[in-house]
Amino acid sequence: MKNFLFQTVPVLHFGVGCLAELPGQIAALRASRPMIVTDKGIVDAGLIAPVEETLKVAGLAVTIFDAVTADPPEKTVLQAIDAAKSADVDIVIGLGGGSSLDTAKVVAALAVDDAQPLQEIYGVGALARKGLPTILIPTTSGTGSEVTAISILTTGETTKAGIVSPHLFADVALLDPALTRGLPADVTAATGIDAMVHAIEAYTSHNGKNPVSDMLAIEALKLLTAHIETACSDGSDMIAREAMLRGSMLAGQAFANSPVGAIHALAYPLGGIYHIPHGLSNALVMPYVMQFNLEAAAPLYAELADALAIPCGAENSDEARAQNLIDHLETLAVKVKAPRKLRDIGIAKEATSELAETAMLQTRLLVNNPKEVALADAQRIYDAAW
């Protein structure tokens, strides 16, 4: 067996009501001046209120930065860093979806004396040291950002770049399924499929695949596929909500160690150019990238199909079972009403060439794909998705 490395957050607290543990976790980190990094949607939805109240009851004065937007641009992150320094905060709390959590991680890393410039920390392993303590609290079940050492920022008009470093791991991940109750069906569907993609790509990654990430990916995919329909149809079903959040977290731990590939690489231009939410972008290209990967990844897809107990019919080959997995996931996506074609969200056929060229810039991700992707391959995948 080959050697492998597996890393995750040191403290993970999961369960309905665990938000009440926040003041104690802040104290355990010897901090007392928290800043919450979030977005106005979280504020307007009232989700920040219980967090604020929990901290105020504990006698903690709170600074709030609520200007995070989807696919956070560098200027927003720099504004948040300035706000943290001005308030002399000593701990950063990320609250929200992946954009808020990713922003919080970078703010914590750079809101310290003698921090590196933001431009120097892009890529893998460029961040030299840990910054402020971080507590991450997800309100969606998709990105798994609370347990990853990755932040994705928008670096230009249409481009995204990743910061990957173990120094970005949160000190504490607090996952309270009550904060996901009532999440809209379209957001539940898109983020849920995003988490499924994390599990699938972690299981088939060309780099970093290991027994621990495999185990987590399988359990994540079981939970997500079994509960996404209920979570979308009844946003108050806490059994489904808990399962979705747990599945998202497990998938996050898996891909934090066994990184994602071409589905994400081809999804990023949809977010960068057209500002399509990340989960939906993954959902749109997922079946077509998986179909492309079939030649190389059929045995692994077949194992996932077996883990989900998908009926295989008379044909029991790896290829047939792998195709059943792709078909099963596509059926689920249709059932939860996720848009299935690029044209359904207003993208013109002529745009696929720009999308393909932009996707090829995502070399950090493409090297993890089980099958090499050339420009012509990316073009064909987008054409199929159109």
C-alpha positions in Angstrom: 0.0 0.0 0.0 1.3 3.4 -0.9 1.9 6.1 1.7 -0.7 8.9 2.1 -1.3 12.1 4.0 -4.7 13.0 5.4 -5.4 16.3 7.2 -8.6 17.9 8.5 -9.7 20.4 11.1 -8.7 19.7 14.7 -12.1 20.3 16.3 -15.4 19.5 14.6 -18.7 19.9 16.5 -21.8 18.6 14.7 -25.5 18.6 15.8 -28.7 20.5 16.2 -28.1 23.2 18.8 -24.3 23.0 18.7 -24.2 26.8 17.9 -24.5 27.3 21.7 -20.9 26.0 21.9 -19.6 29.0 20.0 -18.6 31.2 23.1 -16.8 28.2 24.7 -14.9 27.5 21.6 -13.8 31.2 21.3 -12.7 31.1 24.9 -10.8 27.8 24.3 -8.9 29.6 21.5 -8.0 32.4 24.0 -9.8 35.0 21.9 -12.4 37.7 22.9 -12.8 40.1 19.9 -14.6 38.2 17.1 -15.4 39.3 13.7 -18.2 37.6 11.7 -17.6 37.4 8.0 -20.9 36.8 6.1 -23.2 38.2 3.4 -26.2 40.3 3.4 -28.4 37.4 2.4 -27.5 35.7 5.7 -28.3 38.9 7.6 -31.6 39.4 5.8 -32.6 35.8 6.4 -32.1 36.3 10.1 -29.5 33.6 10.3 -26.9 36.0 11.9 -29.3 36.9 14.8 -28.8 33.7 16.8 -25.1 33.9 16.4 -25.0 37.5 17.5 -27.2 36.8 20.4 -25.1 33.8 21.5 -22.0 36.0 21.6 -23.7 38.9 23.3 -25.0 36.7 26.0 -21.4 35.6 26.6 -20.4 39.3 26.9 -18.5 39.4 23.6 -18.5 42.6 21.4 -18.9 41.5 17.8 -17.7 43.1 14.6 -19.7 42.2 11.5 -18.5 42.3 7.9 -21.5 41.4 5.7 -20.3 42.5 2.2 -19.3 39.1 0.9 -20.7 38.3 -2.5 -20.8 35.1 -4.5 -17.5 34.2 -6.1 -15.8 36.8 -3.8 -13.6 39.2 -5.6 -10.2 40.2 -4.3 -11.3 43.8 -3.5 -14.0 42.4 -1.1 -11.5 40.2 0.7 -9.1 43.2 1.1 -11.9 45.3 2.5 -12.7 42.6 5.0 -9.0 42.3 6.0 -8.9 46.1 6.5 -12.0 45.9 8.6 -10.5 43.2 10.8 -7.3 45.1 11.4 -9.2 48.3 12.2 -11.4 46.5 14.8 -8.3 44.8 16.2 -10.1 41.4 16.1 -8.4 38.4 17.4 -10.6 35.6 15.9 -12.5 35.3 12.6 -15.9 33.5 12.4 -17.1 32.6 8.9 -20.9 32.2 8.7 -22.7 31.3 5.5 -22.1 29.4 2.3 -18.8 28.7 0.6 -18.1 32.3 -0.4 -18.3 33.6 3.2 -16.3 30.7 4.5 -13.6 31.0 1.9 -13.4 34.8 2.5 -13.1 34.2 6.3 -10.2 31.8 5.9 -8.2 34.4 3.8 -9.1 37.2 6.2 -7.9 35.2 9.1 -4.6 34.4 7.3 -3.8 38.0 6.3 -5.3 40.2 9.1 -2.1 39.9 11.1 1.2 41.9 11.3 3.7 41.2 8.6 1.2 39.1 6.5 2.1 38.2 3.0 0.4 40.2 0.2 -2.7 38.5 -1.2 -1.1 38.1 -4.6 1.7 36.0 -3.1 -0.4 33.2 -1.6 -2.2 31.9 -4.7 -1.5 28.3 -5.6 -0.5 25.3 -3.5 1.5 25.8 -0.4 2.4 29.5 -0.9 0.9 30.7 2.4 3.8 30.7 4.8 2.1 30.7 8.2 -1.2 30.6 10.1 -2.9 33.8 11.0 -5.8 34.5 13.4 -7.9 31.6 14.8 -10.9 30.7 12.7 -14.3 29.2 13.4 -16.4 28.3 10.4 -20.2 27.8 10.6 -21.8 26.6 7.3 -25.4 27.5 6.5 -25.6 25.4 3.3 -24.9 21.8 2.6 -22.6 21.9 -0.4 -19.1 23.4 -0.4 -17.7 21.6 2.6 -15.5 24.7 3.0 -15.6 24.5 6.8 -13.3 21.4 6.6 -11.1 22.3 3.7 -7.8 24.1 3.4 -8.8 25.8 0.2 -10.2 29.3 -0.7 -11.4 30.2 -4.2 -11.4 33.9 -5.1 -12.3 35.8 -8.3 -9.1 37.4 -9.5 -10.2 39.3 -12.6 -13.2 40.0 -14.7 -13.7 36.3 -15.5 -11.0 34.3 -13.7 -10.8 32.4 -10.4 -7.8 31.2 -8.5 -7.3 29.0 -5.5 -5.3 29.3 -2.3 -4.4 25.9 -1.0 -2.5 25.6 2.3 -2.9 23.6 5.6 -2.7 27.0 7.3 -6.2 27.7 6.0 -7.7 24.8 8.0 -10.2 26.2 10.6 -9.4 25.7 14.2 -13.1 24.8 14.8 -15.9 23.7 12.4 -19.4 24.2 14.0 -22.1 22.4 12.0 -25.6 23.1 13.3 -28.2 21.6 10.9 -30.8 24.0 12.4 -29.1 26.8 10.4 -29.9 25.0 7.1 -33.6 24.6 7.9 -35.8 26.2 5.3 -33.0 26.6 2.7 -34.7 27.2 -0.7 -35.2 24.1 -2.9 -33.1 25.5 -5.7 -30.2 26.3 -3.4 -30.6 22.9 -1.7 -30.5 21.1 -5.0 -27.4 23.0 -6.4 -25.4 22.8 -3.2 -26.3 19.1 -2.7 -25.2 18.2 -6.2 -22.0 20.2 -5.6 -21.3 18.0 -2.5 -21.9 14.9 -4.6 -19.4 16.1 -7.1 -16.9 16.6 -4.3 -17.4 13.0 -3.3 -17.2 11.6 -6.8 -14.1 13.6 -7.8 -12.3 12.8 -4.6 -13.0 9.0 -5.1 -11.6 9.2 -8.7 -8.8 11.7 -8.2 -5.5 11.1 -10.0 -3.6 12.7 -7.0 -4.1 12.1 -3.3 -6.7 9.3 -3.5 -6.4 7.3 -0.3 -8.3 4.9 1.9 -9.6 7.5 4.3 -10.8 9.9 1.6 -12.4 6.9 -0.2 -14.3 5.9 2.9 -15.6 9.5 3.5 -16.5 10.0 -0.2 -18.6 6.8 -0.2 -20.5 7.7 3.0 -21.0 11.2 1.8 -22.5 10.0 -1.5 -24.8 7.6 0.3 -26.2 10.3 2.5 -26.5 12.9 -0.2 -28.2 10.8 -2.8 -30.6 9.3 -0.2 -31.8 12.6 1.2 -31.6 15.3 -1.4 -35.1 14.8 -2.7 -36.7 15.1 0.7 -34.5 18.1 1.6 -35.6 19.9 -1.6 -39.3 19.0 -1.2 -39.6 19.7 2.6 -37.0 22.2 3.8 -38.1 21.7 7.4 -37.3 17.9 7.5 -34.5 17.9 10.0 -33.5 14.2 9.3 -32.8 15.2 5.7 -31.2 18.4 6.7 -28.9 16.7 9.1 -28.0 14.0 6.5 -27.2 16.6 3.8 -25.0 18.7 6.1 -23.1 15.6 7.3 -22.7 14.4 3.7 -21.4 17.8 2.6 -18.9 17.8 5.5 -17.7 14.3 4.8 -17.3 15.1 1.1 -15.4 18.2 2.0 -12.9 16.2 4.1 -12.5 13.8 1.2 -11.7 16.3 -1.4 -9.5 18.4 0.9 -7.1 15.5 0.7 -7.9 13.9 -2.6 -8.5 16.9 -4.8 -11.2 17.5 -7.4 -10.8 17.5 -11.2 -12.3 18.4 -14.5 -15.9 18.8 -13.3 -14.8 21.7 -11.2 -12.3 22.9 -13.8 -15.1 23.2 -16.3 -17.6 24.7 -13.8 -15.3 27.6 -12.8 -15.7 29.5 -16.1 -19.5 29.4 -15.7 -19.1 31.2 -12.4 -16.3 33.5 -13.5 -17.8 34.6 -16.8 -21.5 34.3 -16.2 -21.7 34.4 -12.3 -23.6 31.1 -12.2 -23.6 29.8 -8.6 -20.9 27.3 -8.1 -23.1 24.4 -7.2 -25.3 24.9 -10.2 -22.2 25.2 -12.4 -21.0 21.8 -11.2 -24.5 20.3 -11.7 -24.6 21.5 -15.3 -21.3 19.9 -16.4 -21.2 16.8 -14.1 -22.8 14.2 -16.3 -20.9 15.2 -19.4 -17.5 15.2 -17.7 -18.3 11.9 -16.1 -19.2 10.5 -19.5 -15.9 11.7 -20.9 -14.1 10.1 -17.9 -15.8 6.8 -18.4 -13.0 5.2 -20.4 -10.5 5.8 -17.5 -12.7 5.8 -14.4 -15.3 3.1 -15.2 -14.0 0.7 -12.4 -14.1 3.5 -9.8 -17.6 4.7 -10.9 -18.7 1.1 -10.8 -17.6 0.8 -7.2 -19.6 3.9 -6.3 -22.6 2.4 -8.1 -22.2 -0.7 -6.0 -21.9 1.3 -2.8 -25.2 3.0 -3.7 -26.8 -0.3 -4.5 -27.9 0.9 -7.9 -29.5 -2.0 -9.8 -27.2 -3.1 -12.6 -29.5 -5.2 -14.8 -28.3 -8.1 -16.9 -25.1 -6.3 -17.9 -22.7 -6.4 -15.0 -19.5 -5.0 -16.5 -17.7 -2.0 -15.0 -18.8 0.1 -17.9 -22.4 -0.8 -17.5 -22.4 -0.2 -13.7 -20.5 3.1 -14.2 -23.1 4.2 -16.8 -25.8 3.3 -14.3 -24.2 5.7 -11.8 -24.2 8.6 -14.3 -27.8 7.9 -15.2 -28.8 7.6 -11.6 -27.2 11.0 -10.7 -28.8 12.6 -13.7 -32.3 11.2 -12.7 -31.8 12.7 -9.3 -30.8 16.1 -10.8 -34.0 16.1 -12.9 -36.1 15.2 -9.8 -34.8 18.1 -7.8 -35.4 20.4 -10.8 -31.8 21.5 -11.3 -31.3 23.1 -14.8 -29.7 20.5 -17.0 -28.4 22.4 -20.0 -26.4 25.6 -20.5 -29.0 27.0 -22.8 -31.5 26.7 -20.0 -29.7 29.4 -18.1 -29.2 31.7 -21.1 -25.7 30.8 -22.3 -25.4 31.0 -26.1 -23.9 28.1 -28.2 -21.2 30.4 -29.4 -19.9 30.9 -25.9 -18.7 27.4 -25.5 -15.4 28.1 -27.2 -14.5 30.8 -24.6 -15.6 28.5 -21.8 -13.3 25.8 -23.1 -10.3 28.1 -23.4 -10.9 29.5 -19.9 -11.3 26.0 -18.4 -7.9 25.0 -19.7 -6.4 27.6 -17.4 -7.4 25.5 -14.4 -4.3 23.4 -14.4 -4.4 23.0 -10.6 -7.6 21.0 -11.1 -7.1 19.3 -14.4 -4.1 17.4 -13.3 -6.3 15.6 -10.8 -8.7 14.3 -13.4 -8.6 10.5 -14.1 -8.3 11.3 -17.8 -6.3 14.0 -19.5 -8.4 16.8 -20.8 -7.3 18.7 -24.0 -8.9 21.9 -25.3 -10.9 19.9 -27.9 -12.2 17.6 -25.2 -13.3 20.6 -23.1 -15.1 22.0 -26.2 -16.9 18.7 -26.8 -18.0 18.5 -23.2 -19.4 22.1 -23.3 -21.1 21.4 -26.6 -22.8 18.3 -25.1 -23.8 20.3 -22.0 -25.3 23.1 -24.2 
